Amino acid sequence: MLLFAGSLLGLAACFPGNSVAQPAATPAKESPMKIRLIVDGQSATATLYDNATARDFATLLPLSLTMEDYATIERVSSLPRKLSTQGAPDGMTPVAGELTHYAPWGNLAIFIQGRSYSRSLLPLGKVEEGLPVLARPRPYQLRIERIGN
């Protein structure tokens, strides 16, 4: 009879609404991480996306970089190390203001203008305000830091 009762409990667990075990608590959703990008006392603000590459980038902050013009449509700089590509897409089609990581080179790229699809380009975040501050054609020093927290 105990075997039969155990079988019924197992069977009951297979049907919705007949849960034997208590459901696991749902983890709290983190709010998007805001960052400030500072050039010569002027700043832009951006929000990092919720992905492994962006979370890895956030662990590098605060960060000071020398940004250089690349093909007039993006500003690039080497990062201290390559970022995680766990769960990353094969590539992306960036739009103006997109913060990205080009995995083969291990760099940060900020798009001043959009461009066609690029393989191995991974999304990090999006500039929400102040893109002209980052559009300078000459090399410049950039400080990136978290806003709050």
RAWOCOR-V999798 format. One record per helix or strand of 2 or more residues. SS is the DSSP state (~ for helix, > for strand). FROM is the first residue (numbers start at 1). TO is the last residue. If there is no record, write none. Layout:
BEGIN
{{SS | FROM | TO} {SS | FROM | TO}}
END
This chain:
BEGIN
{{~ | 2 | 13} {> | 34 | 39} {> | 42 | 48} {~ | 52 | 58} {> | 63 | 70} {> | 74 | 78} {> | 91 | 92} {> | 98 | 102} {> | 107 | 111} {> | 118 | 119} {> | 121 | 129} {~ | 131 | 134} {> | 140 | 146}}
END
